[in-house]
Amino acid sequence: MTVDIVVPQEMWGESLEGVVVTWIYQNGATVAAGQPIAEIMVEKAQLELVAPASGRLTILAVPETVIGRDQVVGRIETA
């Protein structure tokens, strides 16, 4: 099963856009649910994005990418 990675609504505040600062894990890495996987800049605050599931990470939005609400920034392929 594939799980989309999106920035949770509560992290957005009133912003419509954010920026992917960095991914903590590389593309193809195995991650655990609840583990920080990326850093996102929203409203001048740098926040950690956590994995919504355990599995293999696929990065869709590279660092420096401007992202919008509900945009899929990555995917996790679960076992």
Secondary structure by P-SEA (a helix, b strand, c coil): cbbbbcccccccccccccccccccccccccccccccccccccccbbbbbbbccccbbbbcccccccccccccccccccc
